[in-house]
Amino acid sequence: MEIKFRRYQSDDFDRMHSFFINSNHKLGYIRNWTFDRMNFSPCFGQIMHDYTEHWPDEIGIWEYDNGEIAAIVCSEGEENGIVFINIDGFDLPRDFYRELFEFGEENISIMDGPNKTVWVEIPENDPLEAIAKERGYSIDYSLAFNILKMENEFDVSIPEGFRITSYNETTAEQKAIAHARAFGYIDEPIYVERSKRAFEALAAAKDFHPEYGVFIVAPDGEIASFCCVWYDELNKYVSPEPVGTIPEYQKLGLGQAAVYEALNRVKRLGAQYAIMDSNKEFYKRVGFVTVTKINYWSKVL
């Protein structure tokens, strides 16, 4: 079957969205981009990095002659040089997979100091590791791929005086300030303003359900902790994003309470497990277990 390459077009968003859900289901595990990432990247990450206009140039689509997608290579749209190779399977000619690497090298690589460098995200023990080695890549760093099984509802407990609210019960400005404080950029007004616009965009995302978003409010009325989740009904998994607690309210169990309350809301819809790519100890404390690694292979071009 012939495979043809083409660039991203504005009407491809929904097809890409379906490809990520269906390809992971076909493979039987979460290997490719998840549908929540397809929503979160343009609605949040690209706004924060002021990269929305450039992202389409960093997306390549390969299609079978019947019009179905065989592969997508893309960035997150944050100008960080990271390439994501999303595939329908591993049964195509080796030269096809080499072409996917070539697209990333030519279109997504960045200047890293004096060198042009590219990183490719590849799950541990993935068949594409062999091609990465062949092309001169080596592992630069790794993230743990963690899973939390949702067999029973979680106990949710918060200190006296705090209260649990949902996404629509707080303003975009309140959420932006909480996010900025949790992630350490509160003293950078341009990013706080972008964060506000990002939360406004997030509320309009294709798959975002505000009722799944949990915000814990402190006695003084400010947001102390938050967790939004995305639920893939076909694959039965939940992806928490964004998650954070502002520094002065850490160590009170608020982060755990926010995550547990959000997970409980989607468990009632049939969710079976949650996933998270992170090395943070917090996720281990709330019950996530590392099942494999996501390696980031780098190459100086």
Backbone hydrogen bonds, N-H to C=O, Kabsch-Sander energy under -0.5 kcal/mol:
donor,donor_aa,acceptor,acceptor_aa,energy
4,K,63,E,-2.8
6,R,61,I,-2.4
8,Y,56,P,-0.5
8,Y,59,I,-1.3
12,D,9,Q,-2.3
13,F,10,S,-0.6
16,M,12,D,-2.7
17,H,13,F,-2.6
18,S,14,D,-2.2
19,F,15,R,-2.2
20,F,16,M,-2.4
21,I,17,H,-1.6
22,N,18,S,-2.9
23,S,19,F,-3.0
24,N,20,F,-1.4
25,H,21,I,-1.6
26,K,22,N,-2.5
27,L,23,S,-2.5
28,G,24,N,-1.4
29,Y,24,N,-1.0
31,R,29,Y,-1.3
37,R,34,T,-0.7
38,M,34,T,-1.5
39,N,35,F,-1.2
40,F,36,D,-3.4
41,S,37,R,-2.5
43,C,39,N,-1.6
44,F,40,F,-2.3
45,G,40,F,-1.3
46,Q,41,S,-2.8
48,M,44,F,-2.6
49,H,45,G,-1.7
50,D,47,I,-0.9
51,Y,46,Q,-2.7
52,T,46,Q,-0.6
54,H,51,Y,-0.8
55,W,51,Y,-1.3
57,D,54,H,-1.3
58,E,55,W,-2.5
59,I,56,P,-1.2
60,G,73,V,-2.9
61,I,6,R,-2.7
62,W,71,A,-2.6
63,E,4,K,-2.9
64,Y,68,E,-3.0
65,D,2,E,-1.1
67,G,64,Y,-2.1
70,A,62,W,-3.2
71,A,62,W,-1.5
72,I,86,N,-2.7
73,V,60,G,-2.3
74,C,84,F,-1.9
83,V,119,W,-3.3
84,F,74,C,-2.6
85,I,83,V,-0.5
85,I,121,E,-0.6
86,N,72,I,-2.9
86,N,84,F,-0.7
87,I,85,I,-0.5
88,D,70,A,-2.1
96,F,93,P,-1.2
97,Y,93,P,-1.0
98,R,94,R,-1.9
99,E,95,D,-1.8
100,L,96,F,-1.1
101,F,97,Y,-1.6
102,E,98,R,-2.2
103,F,99,E,-2.0
104,G,100,L,-1.6
105,E,101,F,-2.5
106,E,102,E,-2.2
107,N,103,F,-2.2
108,I,104,G,-2.3
109,S,104,G,-1.1
110,I,117,T,-2.6
112,D,110,I,-0.6
112,D,115,N,-4.3
113,G,111,M,-0.6
115,N,112,D,-1.4
117,T,110,I,-3.4
117,T,115,N,-0.6
118,V,299,K,-1.9
119,W,81,G,-2.7
120,V,297,W,-2.9
121,E,83,V,-2.6
122,I,120,V,-0.5
122,I,295,N,-2.9
124,E,293,K,-2.8
126,D,123,P,-1.8
129,E,126,D,-2.2
130,A,127,P,-1.1
131,I,127,P,-0.5
132,A,128,L,-2.1
133,K,129,E,-2.5
134,E,130,A,-2.1
135,R,131,I,-1.8
136,G,133,K,-1.6
137,Y,132,A,-2.8
138,S,298,S,-1.8
140,D,296,Y,-3.1
141,Y,296,Y,-1.1
143,L,294,I,-2.5
145,F,292,T,-2.7
146,N,144,A,-0.7
146,N,276,M,-2.8
147,I,289,V,-2.5
148,L,274,A,-2.3
150,M,272,Q,-2.9
151,E,149,K,-0.6
157,S,155,D,-0.5
162,F,159,P,-1.7
163,R,217,V,-1.9
165,T,215,F,-3.2
167,Y,210,P,-1.3
167,Y,213,G,-0.9
169,E,166,S,-1.6
170,T,167,Y,-1.3
175,K,171,T,-2.3
176,A,172,A,-2.5
177,I,173,E,-2.4
178,A,174,Q,-2.2
179,H,175,K,-2.7
180,A,176,A,-2.6
181,R,177,I,-2.3
182,A,178,A,-2.5
183,F,179,H,-2.1
184,G,181,R,-0.5
185,Y,180,A,-2.3
186,I,180,A,-0.9
188,E,185,Y,-2.0
191,Y,188,E,-1.2
192,V,188,E,-1.7
193,E,189,P,-2.4
194,R,190,I,-1.7
195,S,191,Y,-2.5
196,K,192,V,-1.8
197,R,193,E,-1.9
198,A,194,R,-2.4
199,F,195,S,-2.4
200,E,196,K,-1.8
201,A,197,R,-2.3
202,L,198,A,-2.7
203,A,199,F,-1.5
204,A,200,E,-0.5
204,A,201,A,-1.2
205,A,202,L,-1.6
208,F,205,A,-1.1
212,Y,209,H,-2.3
213,G,210,P,-1.3
214,V,227,C,-3.1
215,F,165,T,-2.3
216,I,225,S,-2.9
217,V,163,R,-3.0
217,V,215,F,-0.6
218,A,222,E,-3.1
221,G,218,A,-2.3
224,A,216,I,-3.1
225,S,216,I,-1.4
226,F,244,G,-2.5
227,C,214,V,-2.5
228,C,242,P,-1.9
230,W,239,S,-1.7
232,D,230,W,-0.5
232,D,237,Y,-2.5
233,E,231,Y,-0.9
236,K,232,D,-1.4
237,Y,232,D,-0.9
238,V,273,Y,-2.0
239,S,230,W,-2.5
241,E,228,C,-2.9
244,G,226,F,-2.0
246,I,224,A,-2.2
249,Y,246,I,-2.0
250,Q,247,P,-1.6
252,L,249,Y,-0.7
257,A,253,G,-2.0
258,A,254,L,-2.6
259,V,255,G,-2.3
260,Y,256,Q,-2.9
261,E,257,A,-2.6
262,A,258,A,-2.1
263,L,259,V,-2.6
264,N,260,Y,-2.4
265,R,261,E,-1.6
266,V,262,A,-1.2
267,K,263,L,-2.2
268,R,264,N,-1.4
269,L,266,V,-1.4
270,G,267,K,-1.6
271,A,266,V,-1.7
272,Q,236,K,-2.7
273,Y,236,K,-1.3
274,A,148,L,-2.4
275,I,238,V,-2.5
276,M,146,N,-1.9
278,S,144,A,-1.9
278,S,276,M,-0.9
283,Y,280,K,-0.9
284,K,280,K,-0.6
285,R,281,E,-2.1
286,V,282,F,-1.5
287,G,284,K,-1.0
288,F,283,Y,-2.7
289,V,147,I,-2.7
291,V,145,F,-2.6
292,T,145,F,-1.2
294,I,143,L,-3.3
295,N,122,I,-2.2
295,N,293,K,-0.6
296,Y,141,Y,-2.8
297,W,120,V,-2.6
297,W,295,N,-0.7
298,S,138,S,-3.0
299,K,118,V,-1.9
301,L,116,K,-3.3
301,L,299,K,-0.6
